[in-house]
Structures are given as C-alpha cells and as structure tokens.
C-alpha cells in the first residue's frame, strides 16, 4: 500500500513540476522574447515535432532564446 502511495505522490509531483514549467514558458501577446523582452525576434525553421502543431518558430537576436508562437482559437500563445 505504501509503495502505491509513494508512486502516486511522485506522479503528482512530476505533473505539478511539468505544469509549472508550462505556465512559466507560455505567454499570451505579441511576438516578444520571453527571456529578455526583445521586440525583434528572427523567424527560424521549426523542428520536426513542432511541424505537427500550427505554430511559428522564433529565435531572439539579442539573447539567442528559441521560442514558438502557437495559435489557439484566435489567441496567440508564446512558448519557449
């Protein structure tokens, strides 16, 4: 019984950490760098996995951070 509770607690913690990561990296708004706030990112080629999702890939010219702009129901979400 305690092994099952330990595994359940570990799964809940892993899920919480994953959701925290998503909430910190997704942004709603215009195409600005989520790391440094630069207004002039460069468009770059998407990875093979991200081609399955309707998104645009960007790389910040100032800090080099790579992030994605995802369109969901007429809203724009920025993901890094």
C-alpha positions in Angstrom: 0.0 0.0 0.0 2.8 2.5 0.9 4.6 1.8 -2.4 1.4 2.7 -4.4 1.1 5.9 -2.4 4.7 6.8 -3.0 4.3 6.2 -6.7 1.1 8.3 -6.7 2.8 11.1 -4.8 5.8 11.0 -7.2 3.5 11.2 -10.2 1.6 14.1 -8.7 4.9 16.0 -8.0 6.1 15.3 -11.6 2.8 16.6 -13.0 3.0 19.7 -10.8 6.5 20.5 -12.0 5.6 20.0 -15.6 2.6 22.3 -15.3 4.7 24.9 -13.5 7.2 24.7 -16.4 4.4 25.2 -18.9 2.9 28.1 -17.1 6.3 29.9 -16.8 7.1 29.5 -20.5 3.7 30.1 -22.3 2.8 33.7 -22.8 -0.2 35.4 -24.4 0.5 38.5 -26.5 2.7 39.8 -29.3 5.9 38.2 -30.5 8.4 39.3 -27.9 11.2 37.2 -26.4 10.0 35.6 -23.2 13.6 35.8 -21.7 14.8 39.3 -22.5 11.7 41.0 -23.9 13.2 42.0 -27.2 10.7 43.1 -29.8 12.7 41.8 -32.8 13.0 38.0 -32.9 14.1 36.2 -36.1 11.9 33.5 -37.7 13.7 30.2 -37.8 12.9 26.7 -39.1 10.7 24.5 -36.9 11.8 21.1 -35.5 10.1 18.0 -37.0 7.9 17.5 -33.9 6.7 21.1 -33.9 5.6 20.8 -37.6 2.7 18.8 -36.4 1.4 21.8 -34.4 0.2 25.1 -36.1 3.0 27.3 -34.8 5.8 29.7 -35.8 9.3 29.3 -34.5 11.5 32.3 -33.5 15.0 32.9 -32.1 15.8 36.1 -30.2 18.6 38.1 -31.9 19.7 39.5 -28.5 19.9 36.5 -26.2 19.5 33.5 -28.5 16.4 32.1 -26.8 14.3 29.9 -29.1 10.5 30.0 -28.7 7.3 29.3 -30.5 4.2 31.3 -31.3 1.1 28.9 -31.2 -2.3 29.9 -32.4 -5.2 28.6 -30.3 -8.8 29.9 -31.1 -7.7 33.3 -32.3 -5.4 33.8 -29.3 -1.6 33.8 -29.6 0.5 31.9 -27.1 4.3 32.2 -26.9 6.1 29.1 -25.9 9.8 28.6 -25.3 
